Amino acid sequence: MVIGETNRLLIAKITLEDAPFILELLNTPNWIKFIGDRNVKTLEEAEIYLQNGILKSYENFGFGFYKLLLKSEDNKIIGTSGLIKREQLEHVDIGFAFLPEYEGKGFGYESSVAIMDLAKNKFNLKKLLAITLENNLNSIKLLEKLGLKYEKKIKPFEDDDELLLFAKELDSEKTTL
Ligand SMILES: CC(C)(COP(=O)(O)OP(=O)(O)OC[C@H]1O[C@@H](n2cnc3c(N)ncnc32)[C@H](O)[C@@H]1OP(=O)(O)O)[C@@H](O)C(=O)NCCC(=O)NCCS
């Protein structure tokens, strides 16, 4: 189901049929390096990952991560962007990841502006967070370009590294591309 559109992309809900793409994305070098190895190595594990994560989020909160379809390449799925409410954080955070050949082409910015618009106007969120590793410079640049501001270092997950917390109030200004 398509829920949004930008100049180059369609934004659609993820389904179990996207398991092959999820398997590929979760095993790209930058996902493993900057997000972490989720130990999803088979199609079956990718389906379980979707069921317990993204699909459950749609049910519980009405939002989640979305797939990004590139209009000029026959709606090929090139990445994900979306919203997640984690127990460990007070507010919803935004996240994104692209296949390697589609990084650094402005898709992160383009899709996130649309996701932030949905967060504000469809899901009525007042504040948006983001967490990232300190060495994920591309992610930090993108967050700053989106108007999120660095707040502090946090350690929300016990067996994980310290992360940088970014935040933005959504009711203060209109987000436009
Ligand atoms: C982090 C990530 C989502 C950024 O998305 P992106 O589509 O590459 O970012 P954009 O092309 O929209 O760029 C946004 C800004 O970030 C910077 N940037 C992003 N990728 C860059 C790259 N490869 N080289 C140099 N600068 C880059 C630029 O400053 C750019 O601003 P500009 O267009 O004004 O120069 C993407 O690199 C990615 O998928 N990384 C792997 C997964 C990941 O780390 N996700 C984030 C977890 S916190």
The ligand as an SDF file (V2000), in Angstrom:
LIG
                    3D

 48 50  0  0  0  0  0  0  0  0999 V2000
   22.9840    7.0820    6.2810 C   0  0  0  0  0  0  0  0  0  0  0  0
   22.2140    7.0240    4.9580 C   0  0  0  0  0  0  0  0  0  0  0  0
   20.7740    6.5850    5.2240 C   0  0  0  0  0  0  0  0  0  0  0  0
   22.2240    8.4150    4.3300 C   0  0  0  0  0  0  0  0  0  0  0  0
   21.3300    8.4270    3.2360 O   0  0  0  0  0  0  0  0  0  0  0  0
   21.7680    9.0140    1.8150 P   0  0  0  0  0  0  0  0  0  0  0  0
   20.6790    8.8220    0.8770 O   0  0  0  0  0  0  0  0  0  0  0  0
   23.0830    8.4020    1.4880 O   0  0  0  0  0  0  0  0  0  0  0  0
   21.9420   10.5460    2.1950 O   0  0  0  0  0  0  0  0  0  0  0  0
   21.7230   11.7590    1.1800 P   0  0  0  0  0  0  0  0  0  0  0  0
   22.2840   11.3950   -0.1470 O   0  0  0  0  0  0  0  0  0  0  0  0
   20.3110   12.1980    1.2450 O   0  0  0  0  0  0  0  0  0  0  0  0
   22.6670   12.8560    1.8090 O   0  0  0  0  0  0  0  0  0  0  0  0
   22.3310   13.6810    2.9030 C   0  0  0  0  0  0  0  0  0  0  0  0
   23.5890   14.4180    3.3260 C   0  0  0  0  0  0  0  0  0  0  0  0
   24.4470   13.4710    3.9400 O   0  0  0  0  0  0  0  0  0  0  0  0
   25.7680   13.5690    3.3750 C   0  0  0  0  0  0  0  0  0  0  0  0
   26.0860   12.2890    2.7100 N   0  0  0  0  0  0  0  0  0  0  0  0
   25.3050   11.2020    2.6360 C   0  0  0  0  0  0  0  0  0  0  0  0
   25.9110   10.2070    2.0160 N   0  0  0  0  0  0  0  0  0  0  0  0
   27.1300   10.6320    1.6810 C   0  0  0  0  0  0  0  0  0  0  0  0
   28.2220   10.0360    1.0300 C   0  0  0  0  0  0  0  0  0  0  0  0
   28.1960    8.7760    0.5910 N   0  0  0  0  0  0  0  0  0  0  0  0
   29.3270   10.7650    0.8650 N   0  0  0  0  0  0  0  0  0  0  0  0
   29.3700   12.0320    1.3110 C   0  0  0  0  0  0  0  0  0  0  0  0
   28.3560   12.6520    1.9360 N   0  0  0  0  0  0  0  0  0  0  0  0
   27.2540   11.9760    2.1220 C   0  0  0  0  0  0  0  0  0  0  0  0
   25.7670   14.7450    2.4850 C   0  0  0  0  0  0  0  0  0  0  0  0
   26.2880   15.8050    3.2560 O   0  0  0  0  0  0  0  0  0  0  0  0
   24.3490   15.0110    2.1600 C   0  0  0  0  0  0  0  0  0  0  0  0
   24.0860   16.3610    2.1220 O   0  0  0  0  0  0  0  0  0  0  0  0
   24.2490   17.1390    0.7110 P   0  0  0  0  0  0  0  0  0  0  0  0
   23.3810   16.4250   -0.2670 O   0  0  0  0  0  0  0  0  0  0  0  0
   23.7560   18.5080    1.0270 O   0  0  0  0  0  0  0  0  0  0  0  0
   25.6800   17.0780    0.3760 O   0  0  0  0  0  0  0  0  0  0  0  0
   22.8740    6.0300    3.9590 C   0  0  0  0  0  0  0  0  0  0  0  0
   24.2070    6.3770    3.8070 O   0  0  0  0  0  0  0  0  0  0  0  0
   22.7690    4.5690    4.3860 C   0  0  0  0  0  0  0  0  0  0  0  0
   21.8720    3.8480    3.9730 O   0  0  0  0  0  0  0  0  0  0  0  0
   23.7280    4.0900    5.2170 N   0  0  0  0  0  0  0  0  0  0  0  0
   23.7300    2.7060    5.6860 C   0  0  0  0  0  0  0  0  0  0  0  0
   22.6720    2.4520    6.7560 C   0  0  0  0  0  0  0  0  0  0  0  0
   22.7840    3.4370    7.8980 C   0  0  0  0  0  0  0  0  0  0  0  0
   23.8530    3.7330    8.3800 O   0  0  0  0  0  0  0  0  0  0  0  0
   21.6290    3.9710    8.3310 N   0  0  0  0  0  0  0  0  0  0  0  0
   21.5710    4.9430    9.4260 C   0  0  0  0  0  0  0  0  0  0  0  0
   21.6340    4.2620   10.7360 C   0  0  0  0  0  0  0  0  0  0  0  0
   21.6340    5.4550   12.0720 S   0  0  0  0  0  0  0  0  0  0  0  0
  1  2  1  0
  2  3  1  0
  2  4  1  0
  2 36  1  0
  4  5  1  0
  5  6  1  0
  6  7  2  0
  6  8  1  0
  6  9  1  0
  9 10  1  0
 10 11  2  0
 10 12  1  0
 10 13  1  0
 13 14  1  0
 14 15  1  0
 15 16  1  0
 15 30  1  0
 16 17  1  0
 17 18  1  0
 17 28  1  0
 18 19  1  0
 18 27  1  0
 19 20  2  0
 20 21  1  0
 21 22  1  0
 21 27  2  0
 22 23  1  0
 22 24  2  0
 24 25  1  0
 25 26  2  0
 26 27  1  0
 28 29  1  0
 28 30  1  0
 30 31  1  0
 31 32  1  0
 32 33  2  0
 32 34  1  0
 32 35  1  0
 36 37  1  0
 36 38  1  0
 38 39  2  0
 38 40  1  0
 40 41  1  0
 41 42  1  0
 42 43  1  0
 43 44  2  0
 43 45  1  0
 45 46  1  0
 46 47  1  0
 47 48  1  0
M  END
$$$$
